[in-house]
Amino acid sequence: MNKKPLLATWSALAEKTLGPTDWFEIDQLQIDAFADITLDHQVIHIDPTAEATKALGGTIAHGFLGLSMLSHLSRDLIAPYVNEKVVLNYGLNKVRFITPIPASSKVRLTITIRKTEPRPQGVLVTYESVVEIHNLQKPAFFAEQLILILE
């Protein structure tokens, strides 16, 4: 199979929005586990009684925890277009954390395809990811992501 069908599929999605996903809860157990794995035990993430945490209204997820959830959240959005091909995280061009994610909040993802480029091994896709927090107006964060879909 050549790259043309895969490239044509993704090129046809340019400037289209996929999503949003279903809501996904980020709870305190996940936040604590992330703190343990990354050794980032800042009180705003793990101690609901700390003064700094109280000022935020409770513990919040690490920004990088939310960012790390992009792979999970985007899976269902891109699956129909990859036909079980290997999808590699190629990187991020830009990330902005806008609103902290409170513990036990639900988040969801919407992506907008920005660019597709042929590569010798497949197709490089650039898309904007926006993660919303349930019942909050401002998004948690947005990121410009790149994935390489292997042919």
C-alpha positions in Angstrom: 0.0 0.0 0.0 1.4 3.5 -0.9 1.2 6.6 1.2 -1.3 8.4 -1.0 -4.5 7.1 0.6 -3.2 7.9 4.1 -2.0 11.4 3.0 -5.2 12.1 1.1 -7.3 11.1 4.1 -5.5 13.4 6.4 -5.2 16.3 3.9 -9.0 16.1 3.5 -9.2 16.8 7.3 -7.2 20.0 7.1 -8.9 22.7 9.3 -11.5 20.3 10.4 -12.4 19.8 14.1 -12.6 16.4 15.6 -14.4 15.9 18.9 -15.1 16.7 21.6 -14.3 13.4 23.4 -16.3 12.1 26.3 -15.6 13.6 29.6 -12.7 12.0 31.6 -12.2 12.5 35.3 -8.8 13.4 36.7 -9.1 12.4 40.4 -6.8 12.8 43.4 -5.5 9.3 43.2 -4.2 10.0 39.7 -2.7 13.3 40.8 -0.9 11.6 43.8 0.4 8.8 41.5 1.7 11.3 39.1 3.4 13.2 41.9 5.1 10.0 43.0 6.2 9.0 39.5 7.6 12.5 38.7 8.8 13.3 42.3 6.8 16.5 42.1 5.2 16.7 45.5 4.3 20.4 45.4 1.6 21.0 48.1 -0.9 22.5 45.6 -1.1 19.0 44.0 -1.2 16.8 47.1 -2.1 18.7 50.3 -5.7 20.0 50.4 -5.0 21.7 53.8 -2.1 23.8 52.7 -2.7 27.6 52.5 -1.5 27.7 48.9 -3.9 25.0 48.0 -6.8 26.6 49.8 -6.2 29.8 47.8 -6.8 27.6 44.6 -10.0 26.1 46.0 -8.4 22.7 46.5 -5.7 20.6 45.0 -5.0 20.8 41.2 -3.6 18.4 38.7 0.0 18.9 37.5 0.0 20.7 34.1 2.1 17.9 32.8 -0.4 15.3 34.0 -3.1 17.0 31.9 -0.6 17.1 29.0 0.3 13.5 29.4 -3.4 12.6 29.0 -3.5 13.9 25.4 -2.5 10.5 24.1 -5.4 8.8 25.9 -7.9 11.5 25.1 -7.0 11.7 21.4 -7.0 8.0 20.7 -10.7 7.8 19.8 -10.6 11.0 17.7 -7.9 9.8 15.4 -8.5 6.1 15.4 -11.0 6.2 12.5 -8.4 7.8 10.3 -5.3 5.7 11.0 -6.6 2.3 10.0 -4.6 0.5 12.8 -1.3 2.1 11.7 1.4 2.9 14.1 1.0 6.5 15.4 4.1 8.1 17.0 4.1 11.2 19.2 6.4 13.5 17.2 6.4 16.4 19.7 4.8 19.7 20.6 5.3 23.1 19.1 3.5 25.1 21.7 1.8 24.5 25.0 -0.1 27.1 27.1 -1.6 26.2 30.5 -4.6 28.5 30.9 -6.7 27.2 33.8 -5.6 24.8 36.6 -7.5 21.5 36.6 -9.1 21.0 40.0 -8.9 17.4 41.5 -11.9 15.3 40.6 -12.7 17.5 37.5 -13.8 16.2 34.2 -11.9 17.2 31.1 -12.5 16.6 27.4 -10.5 17.2 24.2 -11.2 18.8 20.8 -8.6 18.8 18.1 -8.3 20.8 14.9 -6.1 19.5 12.1 -3.7 22.3 11.0 -1.3 20.7 8.6 -0.3 17.4 6.9 3.1 16.7 5.4 4.3 13.6 3.5 7.3 11.9 5.1 9.3 9.0 3.7 7.9 6.7 6.4 4.3 8.1 6.5 2.4 11.3 7.2 3.3 14.0 9.7 0.1 15.6 11.1 0.1 18.9 13.1 -3.0 19.6 15.1 -4.2 21.9 17.8 -5.5 20.3 21.0 -7.8 22.1 23.4 -8.7 20.6 26.7 -11.8 21.9 28.4 -12.8 21.5 32.1 -16.4 20.6 32.8 -18.4 23.7 34.0 -15.6 26.2 33.5 -15.5 28.7 30.7 -11.7 28.9 30.0 -9.9 25.8 28.7 -7.4 24.0 30.9 -4.7 24.3 28.2 -4.0 24.0 24.5 -1.1 22.4 22.7 0.0 22.2 19.1 0.8 18.5 18.7 2.6 16.6 16.0 2.1 12.9 15.2 3.8 10.7 12.7 1.6 8.0 11.2 3.7 5.2 9.8 2.7 3.7 6.5 
